[in-house]
Amino acid sequence: MLKKICETKDYLRQQVTSNAKTAIVLGTGLNNLADELEIQQGIPYAEIPNFPVSTVKGHAGNLIFGKLEGVELMVMQGRFHFYEGYDMQTLTFPIRVMKAFGIETLILSNASGGVNPNFRIGDIMLIRDHINFFPAHPLRGKNEESLGERFPNMSEVYDRALLQKALDIAEKEHIPCQTGVYIGVQGPSFETPAEYRMYRSWGADCVGMSTVPEAIVCHHAGMKCLGFSVITNVFSDDCPTTDTHEDVLKAGAMAEKNLTVLIKKLIPEL
């Protein structure tokens, strides 16, 4: 693992000149945020040593280096998922590379299904905590102390100061924002009505198929983490969801304008 991380970091250093301290992972339906960047260089995942390749529609599959509001960024235009067949170490490998590259703050975004009945399609939810319901853990196996401690404290995976800063900006810009708990599941099937009710009884506000492994590794590596979840469908007993992946992409596009404004205002504050 350490050898692969160094190989990938060294390759990126040869390709780009960047002092980025902040990285963003763009989830389903949110790739157009990259259009706001002053792009210095984009590298397809397939060209990066040891990087997996995204296979999901809506994930462009590029690692972009550029500036947003004058701030240098590393941006993943699309991510990797457990349901694609990748193991946890592989799908979180880019987060390890970010740390080695010098990234200090990671912003994660995703599309998710609303479990909280007060949510509406197109809402932006800031993740204050998560439930890990994946069948495997990204820290499973022999621990490498240089990457992080064996038993990390998980009481504050999502940085509270960053969360409050984002909420303050949302209020100032009149962008409706929710806060809540994200439950991560393996997918790729959408949830049954019984599963939605179960997740709600556990305290989840939304459900998705990503983010949690990345957040765990980010926290393990000692980086700050902030998570945004776009609510693309909402379940209720009166109206069970019948959404398709195309519906998810459309709903993500609905919220993208607000999320773009929020991130553009937030980045200089970091």
ZAMARVEX-225489 format. One record per residue (C-alpha): y, x, z; residue in one letter. Coordinates in steps of 0.02 Angstrom, whole numbers, plus 32768, in hexadecimal, padded with zeros to 4 digits. Each point is the difference from the previous one (the first is absolute). Layout:
N
YXZa/...
// end
This chain:
270
800080008000m/807C8088802Fl/7FDA805F7F60k/801C7F647F96k/80A37FD7805Ai/804180B07FE0c/7FCA7FFC7F49e/805A7F5C7FE1t/809C80338060k/800A80A57FA2d/7FEC7FA67F59y/808F7F8A802Al/806F808F8039r/7FE280547F58q/802E7F617FA3q/809A7FC5805Ev/8092803F8065t/80187F82808Bs/8035800280B5n/7FCC7F4C801Da/7FE57FD080B6k/7FDD7F487FDEt/7F757FB27F99a/7FE07F4E7FC8i/7F5C7FAE7FCEv/80207F6F7F89l/7F7F7F76800Eg/7FCA7F707F90t/808E7FB47F9Dg/8081807A8043l/7FF8808A7F7En/80A97FD57FB4n/8058804C8095l/7FE180A37FA5a/807D7FC57F7Cd/808980178081e/7FD880B88013l/805A80907FAFe/7F5A80497FC7i/7FEF80BD7FFDq/7F4880037FD3q/7F6C7F8A7FF8g/7F4D803D8004i/7F6C7F8E7FD6p/7F7E8000808By/7F7C80357F81a/805A80A77FEAe/800C802980BAi/7F70806A8045p/7F917FA3807Dn/80637F5D7FEDf/7FA07F5E7FE5p/80367F897F74v/803C7F4E801Cs/7F987F7C7FA6t/805F7F628032v/80777F9D7F91k/80B1800E8043g/7FE880B5803Ah/804D80757F7Fa/7FAD809C8043g/808D807F8003n/804580778084l/80BC80017FE9i/808080798041f/80B47FC77FF8g/809A7FC5805Dk/80337F588045l/80B17FEE8040e/800C80BE7FF6g/7F67801C806Fv/7F6B80627FBEe/7F5D7F9E8006l/7F49800C7FD7m/7FC17F587FBFv/7F4F7FC67FE1m/80087F7F7F76q/7F5D7FAC802Dg/7F7E80258084r/7F438009801Af/7F917F818056h/7F5B8000805Cf/7FC17F747F8Fy/801480707F68e/7F6F80658042g/8062808E804Fy/7FD1803D80ADd/808580048087m/801F80BB7FF4q/801D7FF47F45t/80757F6A8001l/806A804D808At/7FFF80AF7FB3f/80B17FEB7FB7p/80437FE380B0i/7FB880A88036r/805280517F6Av/80A77FB0802Dm/7FFA804E80ACk/7FD780AC7FB7a/808F7FEA7F83f/807C7FE6808Eg/800E7F438008i/80397FC280ABe/80157F447FE4t/7F8D7F8C7F9Dl/802F7F527FC5i/7F6A7F937FD4l/800B7F5E7F9Es/7F7E7F817FCFn/7FE17F4E7FC8a/7FA67F93807Fs/7FC57F518023g/80607F9E8083g/7F9B7FC88096v/80957FCE806Bn/802A7F4A7FD3p/80B980258014n/7FFE807A7F6Ef/80317FD37F4Fr/7FD2804C7F58i/8078808E7FD9g/8025802980B6d/800F80B78032i/7FA4802B80A0m/802280A1805Dl/7F5D803C804Ci/800F801A80BBr/7F45801B801Bd/7F597FF07FA8h/7F4B7FD1801Ai/7F8280747FAEn/7F727F937FBDf/7FC1807C7F7Ff/7F47802F800Dp/802B80BA8008a/808580698055h/806980857FAAp/7FEF80788094l/7F427FF38008r/7FA880A87FFBg/802580AD8044k/80B6800C8034n/806C808C7FBCe/807C8026808Be/807F80487F87s/800E7F537FB0l/800C7F9C80A1g/7FB17FE180A9e/7F527FB78016r/80357F62805Df/80AF7FCD7FC9p/80627F838068n/80177F647F95m/807E7FA3806Cs/808D801F7F83e/7FBD801D7F51v/809A7FB17FB1y/809D8055803Ed/80657F868069r/80A780537FDEa/7FE47FF67F44l/7FC77F4C8011l/809F7FD1805Cq/806C805E7F82k/7FAE7F9F7F72a/801C7F5A805Bl/80B7802A801Ed/801980267F47i/7FA67F607FCEa/80727F9A8071e/809B80567FBCk/7FC97FE37F4Ce/7FC97F4B8024h/7F4C80267FCEi/7F847F90805Cp/7F7D806C8057c/7F6C7FD7806Dq/7FA580768075t/7F487FF58026g/7F5080448008v/7FA480347F62y/7F427FF97FFDi/7FAD80757F84g/7F5B7FC97FB0v/7F9380527F7Dq/800C7F7C7F74g/7FFD7FE97F6Ep/7FE07F468015s/808B7F938046f/7FE07FB080A8e/7FA17F608023t/80577F778064p/7F92802C8095a/803280B67FF5e/80B97FD47FFAy/7FEC7F97809Er/7FA0808D8054m/808480827FD8y/80887F8E8041r/7FA17FE680A3s/7FF980BE8012w/80BE800C7FF8g/801780337F4Aa/80967FC27F9Ed/7FC6803C7F55c/7F67804C7FB0v/7FEC80857F7Ag/7F8B80827FB7m/806280A1801Bs/80838057806Dt/7F9F800E80A3v/7F9D809D7FCFp/80A080527FC0e/80617FD2809Da/7F7680478070i/7FFE80A67FA3v/80BE80067FFBc/80057FE980BDh/7F72807D801Ah/806380807F9Ba/809C7FE8806Bg/806E7FAB7F7Em/806C7F688021k/7FC57F5F7FADc/80567F607FCAl/7FA37F727FABg/803B7F6F7F92f/7F8F7F717FCEs/80317F827F7Av/7FB27F568020i/7FB77FC87F59t/7F9D7F678038n/7FF77F9A809Fv/7F697FA78047f/80047F5E8061s/7F7C7F7E8026d/80647F827F9Ad/801080757F6Bc/7F7980867FF6p/802C808E7F8Bt/7FB780037F51t/806280967FC2d/7FCA807F7F7Ft/803480B67FEEh/807E7FC87F7Ce/804F7F8B8081d/800D80928078v/805A80697F7El/807B7F737FDBk/80267FE380B8a/801980BA8019g/80817FFE7F75a/805C7F728059m/801C806B809Ba/801A80A47FA7e/80BC7FED7FEDk/801B7FE780BBn/7F87808B802Dl/805780767F87t/80AA7FDD804Ev/7FB8801980AEl/7FAE80A67FD7i/809980407FA2k/806D7FDC8098k/7F7E80498077l/7FDC80A67FA9i/80AA80538025p/7FED7FCF80B7e/7F6180668011l/
// end
